[in-house]
Amino acid sequence: MATIFSRIIAGEIPSYRVAESDRFYAFLDIHPMAKGHTLVVPKQETDYLFDLEDSLLGEMAVFAKKVVKAIEKAVPCHRVGMMVIGLEVPHAHMHLIPIRKEGDMSLANPKLQLSPEEFEEIAEKIRSLL
């Protein structure tokens, strides 16, 4: 059975897409830690990020870097932090989280509640800066 991320990539489940290539897909996290919190996933279904082939992992980092540069322009932040947890969905992924201080990346922080309009506005702003 396809993972939820594969179903999102296939368009079976809606998402707030910010970037896409032939090998990767980036979309807003629907339970964001900050405005602009984005997930980057390979289209190839692989459970654990560090099980990806070295070349694909490198390409994913370069793809994520482009997304980070757009997030930094679209959302007020000092940096964009990257988090790899990999337990919640069995599909390799990176969390790109706009931060102002280290504590902003704590999993204990409450998640933001955004309207569909806010999500779409943020996604569009990031897309426009790529």
HELIX and SHEET records of a PDB file:
HELIX    1   1 ILE A    4  ILE A    9  1                                   6    
HELIX    2   2 LEU A   49  ASP A   51  5                                   3    
HELIX    3   3 ASP A   54  ALA A   74  1                                  21    
HELIX    4   4 GLU A  102  MET A  105  5                                   4    
HELIX    5   5 PRO A  116  SER A  128  1                                  13    
SHEET    1   A 5 ARG A  17  GLU A  20  0                                        
SHEET    2   A 5 PHE A  24  LEU A  28 -1                                        
SHEET    3   A 5 THR A  38  PRO A  42 -1                                        
SHEET    4   A 5 MET A  94  ILE A  99 -1                                        
SHEET    5   A 5 ARG A  79  MET A  83 -1                                        
END                                                                             
